[in-house]
């Protein structure tokens, strides 16, 4: 387990090694694995101002969820090395902190998936 993200509605997302991502419903303590075909470490996450949830990890991998963690898809962002932490900024921007230092990431200017 590398991180957890509360997404509201009594739901918690936890993530870690090999792309493992689980959606936990707190009311009845049920764990549901979120399908993710990308087996890369997910070391950081943050909820964007838009409500989307961004996950980051090793080897420049970023995943995003637009449905409170029910599904994720890969997106390509300009970070050049592994990301250890994400800090939410206004709009669809984050600071990615990692091996390359601090990188400003604007999701509206990202390259196509």
C-alpha positions in Angstrom: 0.0 0.0 0.0 1.5 3.3 -1.0 -1.5 5.7 -0.7 -5.1 6.3 -0.2 -7.6 8.8 -1.6 -11.0 9.6 -0.1 -13.4 10.2 -3.0 -16.6 11.0 -1.1 -19.8 9.0 -0.8 -18.1 6.8 1.8 -15.6 5.5 -0.8 -11.8 5.2 -0.3 -9.3 4.2 -3.0 -6.0 2.5 -2.0 -3.1 1.9 -4.4 0.3 0.4 -4.4 2.7 -2.0 -6.1 2.1 -3.5 -9.6 -0.8 -1.1 -10.3 -2.9 -2.6 -7.5 -5.9 -0.4 -7.0 -8.9 -1.1 -4.7 -12.1 0.7 -4.1 -13.3 0.4 -0.6 -16.9 1.1 0.5 -16.6 2.1 4.1 -20.2 1.5 5.1 -19.9 -2.2 4.7 -16.1 -2.6 4.4 -16.2 -4.2 1.0 -13.1 -4.2 -1.2 -13.4 -4.2 -5.0 -10.4 -4.5 -7.2 -10.4 -1.7 -9.9 -9.4 -3.2 -13.3 -5.9 -1.9 -14.3 -4.0 -3.6 -17.1 -0.8 -1.5 -16.3 1.3 -3.3 -13.6 3.4 -0.3 -12.5 3.8 1.0 -9.0 1.3 3.7 -8.1 3.0 5.8 -5.5 0.9 9.0 -5.4 -2.6 10.2 -6.0 -4.7 13.4 -5.7 -8.2 14.5 -6.3 -8.3 17.3 -8.9 -10.5 20.4 -8.6 -12.7 18.8 -11.3 -13.3 15.7 -9.2 -11.1 13.5 -11.3 -8.5 11.4 -9.5 -4.9 11.3 -10.7 -2.5 8.5 -9.9 1.2 8.6 -10.5 4.1 6.3 -10.1 7.2 4.8 -11.6 8.5 5.2 -15.1 6.4 8.3 -16.0 3.1 6.4 -15.6 -0.1 8.4 -14.9 -3.6 7.0 -14.6 -6.8 9.0 -14.2 -10.3 8.2 -13.1 -13.3 10.3 -13.9 -15.9 8.0 -12.1 -14.7 8.0 -8.5 -12.3 5.2 -9.0 -14.5 2.6 -10.7 -12.2 2.7 -13.8 -8.9 4.1 -14.7 -7.1 4.9 -18.0 -3.6 5.9 -18.8 -2.7 9.4 -19.8 0.7 10.8 -20.9 2.1 13.7 -19.0 5.4 15.6 -19.2 7.1 14.2 -16.1 10.4 12.6 -17.0 11.0 10.3 -14.0 9.2 8.6 -11.2 6.7 10.6 -9.2 6.6 10.3 -5.4 4.0 13.0 -4.6 1.2 15.0 -6.3 0.1 18.4 -5.0 -3.3 19.7 -6.3 -3.4 23.2 -7.8 -6.4 25.1 -9.1 -8.2 23.9 -12.2 -6.6 20.8 -13.8 -3.1 21.4 -12.7 -0.8 19.6 -10.2 2.8 19.7 -9.0 4.5 16.4 -9.5 7.4 15.8 -7.1 9.9 13.1 -7.7 13.4 12.2 -9.0 13.3 15.1 -11.5 12.4 17.7 -8.8 9.2 19.6 -9.2 7.3 19.5 -12.5 4.1 21.6 -13.1 1.6 19.4 -14.9 -1.3 21.0 -16.7 -3.8 18.2 -17.7 -5.5 20.4 -20.2 -2.2 20.6 -22.2 -1.3 16.9 -22.0 -0.5 14.8 -25.0 -3.0 12.3 -26.3 -3.3 9.0 -24.6 
